[in-house]
Amino acid sequence: MMKINILWYQPEELNNDDVIISNGKILPKDIEYNKCFRQLMKVSDMALHHKSPWCGIVNGFFFVKGWFEALDKKGRKIPFMFVSNEKDGYKALICELNRIGYIMDHSTESIVKRRNFSLFSKMAVIISIIILIILTIVYYGNKN
């Protein structure tokens, strides 16, 4: 499976084109740019009913929509969207943000971290239950 990481954001300069980064590469406005934008919008449309900021799994993709801490020329926070098919979508997002030098605003970051923590905690609960079942079987199996 090919790695997909697409980050879209509006630039600080309102007259400039939107920025699309695919797997770490800023795309010129061409066929690849349009293809990535369509792919991102396809996932985004499935999460349209969620208000920004929001983070979740949409159609098998890790998806985030929110804001950067940076402001555009009118003083508004810069919106962004990110989609990834990597196992650790959170790590992929942080990697892309570090490359471009932007950080998420507090509300977006807390939503993303909560989502990431909730996946971790669910896995921890599932693993704990499995271990308890195995220990119970071993304990009662040795008693007989």
TIZA-98415 format. One record per residue (C-alpha): residue number from 1; residue in one letter; x, y, z. Coordinates in steps of 0.2 Angstrom, whole numbers, always signed. Example, Ala and Ser with C-alpha at 12.3 -4.5 7.8 and 13.67 -1.06 7.14 Angstrom:
<atom><num>1</num><residuo>A</residuo><X>+62</X><Y>-22</Y><Z>+39</Z></atom>
<atom><num>2</num><residuo>S</residuo><X>+68</X><Y>-5</Y><Z>+36</Z></atom>
This chain:
<atom><num>1</num><residuo>M</residuo><X>+0</X><Y>+0</Y><Z>+0</Z></atom>
<atom><num>2</num><residuo>M</residuo><X>+7</X><Y>+17</Y><Z>-5</Z></atom>
<atom><num>3</num><residuo>K</residuo><X>+9</X><Y>+30</Y><Z>+9</Z></atom>
<atom><num>4</num><residuo>I</residuo><X>-3</X><Y>+44</Y><Z>+8</Z></atom>
<atom><num>5</num><residuo>N</residuo><X>+0</X><Y>+60</Y><Z>+18</Z></atom>
<atom><num>6</num><residuo>I</residuo><X>-9</X><Y>+76</Y><Z>+12</Z></atom>
<atom><num>7</num><residuo>L</residuo><X>-9</X><Y>+92</Y><Z>+21</Z></atom>
<atom><num>8</num><residuo>W</residuo><X>-19</X><Y>+107</Y><Z>+15</Z></atom>
<atom><num>9</num><residuo>Y</residuo><X>-19</X><Y>+124</Y><Z>+22</Z></atom>
<atom><num>10</num><residuo>Q</residuo><X>-23</X><Y>+142</Y><Z>+17</Z></atom>
<atom><num>11</num><residuo>P</residuo><X>-8</X><Y>+154</Y><Z>+15</Z></atom>
<atom><num>12</num><residuo>E</residuo><X>-5</X><Y>+169</Y><Z>+26</Z></atom>
<atom><num>13</num><residuo>E</residuo><X>-6</X><Y>+180</Y><Z>+10</Z></atom>
<atom><num>14</num><residuo>L</residuo><X>-24</X><Y>+179</Y><Z>+5</Z></atom>
<atom><num>15</num><residuo>N</residuo><X>-19</X><Y>+182</Y><Z>-14</Z></atom>
<atom><num>16</num><residuo>N</residuo><X>-8</X><Y>+166</Y><Z>-14</Z></atom>
<atom><num>17</num><residuo>D</residuo><X>-15</X><Y>+149</Y><Z>-19</Z></atom>
<atom><num>18</num><residuo>D</residuo><X>-19</X><Y>+136</Y><Z>-6</Z></atom>
<atom><num>19</num><residuo>V</residuo><X>-4</X><Y>+125</Y><Z>-1</Z></atom>
<atom><num>20</num><residuo>I</residuo><X>-5</X><Y>+106</Y><Z>-3</Z></atom>
<atom><num>21</num><residuo>I</residuo><X>+9</X><Y>+95</Y><Z>+3</Z></atom>
<atom><num>22</num><residuo>S</residuo><X>+10</X><Y>+77</Y><Z>-2</Z></atom>
<atom><num>23</num><residuo>N</residuo><X>+21</X><Y>+66</Y><Z>+7</Z></atom>
<atom><num>24</num><residuo>G</residuo><X>+33</X><Y>+80</Y><Z>+12</Z></atom>
<atom><num>25</num><residuo>K</residuo><X>+33</X><Y>+89</Y><Z>-5</Z></atom>
<atom><num>26</num><residuo>I</residuo><X>+25</X><Y>+105</Y><Z>-8</Z></atom>
<atom><num>27</num><residuo>L</residuo><X>+15</X><Y>+103</Y><Z>-24</Z></atom>
<atom><num>28</num><residuo>P</residuo><X>+14</X><Y>+116</Y><Z>-38</Z></atom>
<atom><num>29</num><residuo>K</residuo><X>-3</X><Y>+119</Y><Z>-45</Z></atom>
<atom><num>30</num><residuo>D</residuo><X>-4</X><Y>+105</Y><Z>-57</Z></atom>
<atom><num>31</num><residuo>I</residuo><X>-12</X><Y>+88</Y><Z>-60</Z></atom>
<atom><num>32</num><residuo>E</residuo><X>-5</X><Y>+80</Y><Z>-44</Z></atom>
<atom><num>33</num><residuo>Y</residuo><X>-10</X><Y>+95</Y><Z>-34</Z></atom>
<atom><num>34</num><residuo>N</residuo><X>-28</X><Y>+93</Y><Z>-41</Z></atom>
<atom><num>35</num><residuo>K</residuo><X>-28</X><Y>+74</Y><Z>-38</Z></atom>
<atom><num>36</num><residuo>C</residuo><X>-22</X><Y>+77</Y><Z>-20</Z></atom>
<atom><num>37</num><residuo>F</residuo><X>-35</X><Y>+90</Y><Z>-17</Z></atom>
<atom><num>38</num><residuo>R</residuo><X>-49</X><Y>+79</Y><Z>-23</Z></atom>
<atom><num>39</num><residuo>Q</residuo><X>-43</X><Y>+65</Y><Z>-12</Z></atom>
<atom><num>40</num><residuo>L</residuo><X>-43</X><Y>+76</Y><Z>+3</Z></atom>
<atom><num>41</num><residuo>M</residuo><X>-60</X><Y>+83</Y><Z>-1</Z></atom>
<atom><num>42</num><residuo>K</residuo><X>-67</X><Y>+66</Y><Z>-3</Z></atom>
<atom><num>43</num><residuo>V</residuo><X>-62</X><Y>+62</Y><Z>+15</Z></atom>
<atom><num>44</num><residuo>S</residuo><X>-67</X><Y>+79</Y><Z>+21</Z></atom>
<atom><num>45</num><residuo>D</residuo><X>-84</X><Y>+78</Y><Z>+14</Z></atom>
<atom><num>46</num><residuo>M</residuo><X>-87</X><Y>+62</Y><Z>+24</Z></atom>
<atom><num>47</num><residuo>A</residuo><X>-83</X><Y>+72</Y><Z>+40</Z></atom>
<atom><num>48</num><residuo>L</residuo><X>-93</X><Y>+88</Y><Z>+35</Z></atom>
<atom><num>49</num><residuo>H</residuo><X>-105</X><Y>+86</Y><Z>+49</Z></atom>
<atom><num>50</num><residuo>H</residuo><X>-91</X><Y>+87</Y><Z>+62</Z></atom>
<atom><num>51</num><residuo>K</residuo><X>-87</X><Y>+105</Y><Z>+67</Z></atom>
<atom><num>52</num><residuo>S</residuo><X>-68</X><Y>+111</Y><Z>+67</Z></atom>
<atom><num>53</num><residuo>P</residuo><X>-58</X><Y>+106</Y><Z>+76</Z></atom>
<atom><num>54</num><residuo>W</residuo><X>-60</X><Y>+88</Y><Z>+73</Z></atom>
<atom><num>55</num><residuo>C</residuo><X>-50</X><Y>+72</Y><Z>+72</Z></atom>
<atom><num>56</num><residuo>G</residuo><X>-55</X><Y>+54</Y><Z>+68</Z></atom>
<atom><num>57</num><residuo>I</residuo><X>-54</X><Y>+39</Y><Z>+57</Z></atom>
<atom><num>58</num><residuo>V</residuo><X>-64</X><Y>+42</Y><Z>+40</Z></atom>
<atom><num>59</num><residuo>N</residuo><X>-65</X><Y>+28</Y><Z>+28</Z></atom>
<atom><num>60</num><residuo>G</residuo><X>-49</X><Y>+21</Y><Z>+34</Z></atom>
<atom><num>61</num><residuo>F</residuo><X>-40</X><Y>+37</Y><Z>+35</Z></atom>
<atom><num>62</num><residuo>F</residuo><X>-33</X><Y>+47</Y><Z>+49</Z></atom>
<atom><num>63</num><residuo>F</residuo><X>-41</X><Y>+64</Y><Z>+47</Z></atom>
<atom><num>64</num><residuo>V</residuo><X>-39</X><Y>+81</Y><Z>+55</Z></atom>
<atom><num>65</num><residuo>K</residuo><X>-47</X><Y>+98</Y><Z>+52</Z></atom>
<atom><num>66</num><residuo>G</residuo><X>-42</X><Y>+113</Y><Z>+62</Z></atom>
<atom><num>67</num><residuo>W</residuo><X>-31</X><Y>+128</Y><Z>+64</Z></atom>
<atom><num>68</num><residuo>F</residuo><X>-13</X><Y>+133</Y><Z>+65</Z></atom>
<atom><num>69</num><residuo>E</residuo><X>-8</X><Y>+145</Y><Z>+78</Z></atom>
<atom><num>70</num><residuo>A</residuo><X>-2</X><Y>+157</Y><Z>+65</Z></atom>
<atom><num>71</num><residuo>L</residuo><X>-13</X><Y>+171</Y><Z>+58</Z></atom>
<atom><num>72</num><residuo>D</residuo><X>-17</X><Y>+176</Y><Z>+40</Z></atom>
<atom><num>73</num><residuo>K</residuo><X>-15</X><Y>+194</Y><Z>+35</Z></atom>
<atom><num>74</num><residuo>K</residuo><X>-33</X><Y>+198</Y><Z>+41</Z></atom>
<atom><num>75</num><residuo>G</residuo><X>-28</X><Y>+191</Y><Z>+59</Z></atom>
<atom><num>76</num><residuo>R</residuo><X>-38</X><Y>+175</Y><Z>+57</Z></atom>
<atom><num>77</num><residuo>K</residuo><X>-31</X><Y>+158</Y><Z>+62</Z></atom>
<atom><num>78</num><residuo>I</residuo><X>-25</X><Y>+148</Y><Z>+47</Z></atom>
<atom><num>79</num><residuo>P</residuo><X>-36</X><Y>+133</Y><Z>+43</Z></atom>
<atom><num>80</num><residuo>F</residuo><X>-29</X><Y>+116</Y><Z>+38</Z></atom>
<atom><num>81</num><residuo>M</residuo><X>-34</X><Y>+98</Y><Z>+34</Z></atom>
<atom><num>82</num><residuo>F</residuo><X>-23</X><Y>+83</Y><Z>+35</Z></atom>
<atom><num>83</num><residuo>V</residuo><X>-26</X><Y>+65</Y><Z>+29</Z></atom>
<atom><num>84</num><residuo>S</residuo><X>-15</X><Y>+50</Y><Z>+31</Z></atom>
<atom><num>85</num><residuo>N</residuo><X>-16</X><Y>+31</Y><Z>+28</Z></atom>
<atom><num>86</num><residuo>E</residuo><X>-1</X><Y>+28</Y><Z>+40</Z></atom>
<atom><num>87</num><residuo>K</residuo><X>-3</X><Y>+17</Y><Z>+55</Z></atom>
<atom><num>88</num><residuo>D</residuo><X>+2</X><Y>+32</Y><Z>+66</Z></atom>
<atom><num>89</num><residuo>G</residuo><X>-7</X><Y>+46</Y><Z>+58</Z></atom>
<atom><num>90</num><residuo>Y</residuo><X>-3</X><Y>+58</Y><Z>+73</Z></atom>
<atom><num>91</num><residuo>K</residuo><X>+15</X><Y>+55</Y><Z>+71</Z></atom>
<atom><num>92</num><residuo>A</residuo><X>+14</X><Y>+58</Y><Z>+52</Z></atom>
<atom><num>93</num><residuo>L</residuo><X>+4</X><Y>+74</Y><Z>+55</Z></atom>
<atom><num>94</num><residuo>I</residuo><X>+18</X><Y>+81</Y><Z>+68</Z></atom>
<atom><num>95</num><residuo>C</residuo><X>+31</X><Y>+76</Y><Z>+55</Z></atom>
<atom><num>96</num><residuo>E</residuo><X>+23</X><Y>+87</Y><Z>+41</Z></atom>
<atom><num>97</num><residuo>L</residuo><X>+20</X><Y>+101</Y><Z>+53</Z></atom>
<atom><num>98</num><residuo>N</residuo><X>+38</X><Y>+101</Y><Z>+59</Z></atom>
<atom><num>99</num><residuo>R</residuo><X>+43</X><Y>+102</Y><Z>+40</Z></atom>
<atom><num>100</num><residuo>I</residuo><X>+34</X><Y>+118</Y><Z>+37</Z></atom>
<atom><num>101</num><residuo>G</residuo><X>+36</X><Y>+126</Y><Z>+54</Z></atom>
<atom><num>102</num><residuo>Y</residuo><X>+18</X><Y>+128</Y><Z>+59</Z></atom>
<atom><num>103</num><residuo>I</residuo><X>+10</X><Y>+121</Y><Z>+75</Z></atom>
<atom><num>104</num><residuo>M</residuo><X>-8</X><Y>+117</Y><Z>+79</Z></atom>
<atom><num>105</num><residuo>D</residuo><X>-18</X><Y>+130</Y><Z>+89</Z></atom>
<atom><num>106</num><residuo>H</residuo><X>-23</X><Y>+124</Y><Z>+107</Z></atom>
<atom><num>107</num><residuo>S</residuo><X>-40</X><Y>+118</Y><Z>+103</Z></atom>
<atom><num>108</num><residuo>T</residuo><X>-35</X><Y>+108</Y><Z>+88</Z></atom>
<atom><num>109</num><residuo>E</residuo><X>-20</X><Y>+100</Y><Z>+97</Z></atom>
<atom><num>110</num><residuo>S</residuo><X>-31</X><Y>+95</Y><Z>+112</Z></atom>
<atom><num>111</num><residuo>I</residuo><X>-44</X><Y>+87</Y><Z>+100</Z></atom>
<atom><num>112</num><residuo>V</residuo><X>-30</X><Y>+77</Y><Z>+91</Z></atom>
<atom><num>113</num><residuo>K</residuo><X>-21</X><Y>+72</Y><Z>+107</Z></atom>
<atom><num>114</num><residuo>R</residuo><X>-37</X><Y>+66</Y><Z>+115</Z></atom>
<atom><num>115</num><residuo>R</residuo><X>-41</X><Y>+56</Y><Z>+100</Z></atom>
<atom><num>116</num><residuo>N</residuo><X>-23</X><Y>+48</Y><Z>+99</Z></atom>
<atom><num>117</num><residuo>F</residuo><X>-24</X><Y>+45</Y><Z>+118</Z></atom>
<atom><num>118</num><residuo>S</residuo><X>-41</X><Y>+37</Y><Z>+117</Z></atom>
<atom><num>119</num><residuo>L</residuo><X>-35</X><Y>+25</Y><Z>+104</Z></atom>
<atom><num>120</num><residuo>F</residuo><X>-20</X><Y>+20</Y><Z>+115</Z></atom>
<atom><num>121</num><residuo>S</residuo><X>-31</X><Y>+18</Y><Z>+130</Z></atom>
<atom><num>122</num><residuo>K</residuo><X>-43</X><Y>+7</Y><Z>+121</Z></atom>
<atom><num>123</num><residuo>M</residuo><X>-29</X><Y>-4</Y><Z>+115</Z></atom>
<atom><num>124</num><residuo>A</residuo><X>-22</X><Y>-5</Y><Z>+133</Z></atom>
<atom><num>125</num><residuo>V</residuo><X>-40</X><Y>-10</Y><Z>+140</Z></atom>
<atom><num>126</num><residuo>I</residuo><X>-41</X><Y>-24</Y><Z>+126</Z></atom>
<atom><num>127</num><residuo>I</residuo><X>-24</X><Y>-30</Y><Z>+130</Z></atom>
<atom><num>128</num><residuo>S</residuo><X>-27</X><Y>-30</Y><Z>+149</Z></atom>
<atom><num>129</num><residuo>I</residuo><X>-43</X><Y>-40</Y><Z>+146</Z></atom>
<atom><num>130</num><residuo>I</residuo><X>-34</X><Y>-53</Y><Z>+135</Z></atom>
<atom><num>131</num><residuo>I</residuo><X>-20</X><Y>-55</Y><Z>+148</Z></atom>
<atom><num>132</num><residuo>L</residuo><X>-33</X><Y>-57</Y><Z>+162</Z></atom>
<atom><num>133</num><residuo>I</residuo><X>-42</X><Y>-70</Y><Z>+152</Z></atom>
<atom><num>134</num><residuo>I</residuo><X>-26</X><Y>-80</Y><Z>+149</Z></atom>
<atom><num>135</num><residuo>L</residuo><X>-21</X><Y>-78</Y><Z>+167</Z></atom>
<atom><num>136</num><residuo>T</residuo><X>-38</X><Y>-85</Y><Z>+173</Z></atom>
<atom><num>137</num><residuo>I</residuo><X>-37</X><Y>-100</Y><Z>+161</Z></atom>
<atom><num>138</num><residuo>V</residuo><X>-19</X><Y>-104</Y><Z>+167</Z></atom>
<atom><num>139</num><residuo>Y</residuo><X>-24</X><Y>-102</Y><Z>+185</Z></atom>
<atom><num>140</num><residuo>Y</residuo><X>-39</X><Y>-113</Y><Z>+185</Z></atom>
<atom><num>141</num><residuo>G</residuo><X>-31</X><Y>-125</Y><Z>+173</Z></atom>
<atom><num>142</num><residuo>N</residuo><X>-17</X><Y>-128</Y><Z>+185</Z></atom>
<atom><num>143</num><residuo>K</residuo><X>-29</X><Y>-130</Y><Z>+200</Z></atom>
<atom><num>144</num><residuo>N</residuo><X>-37</X><Y>-145</Y><Z>+192</Z></atom>
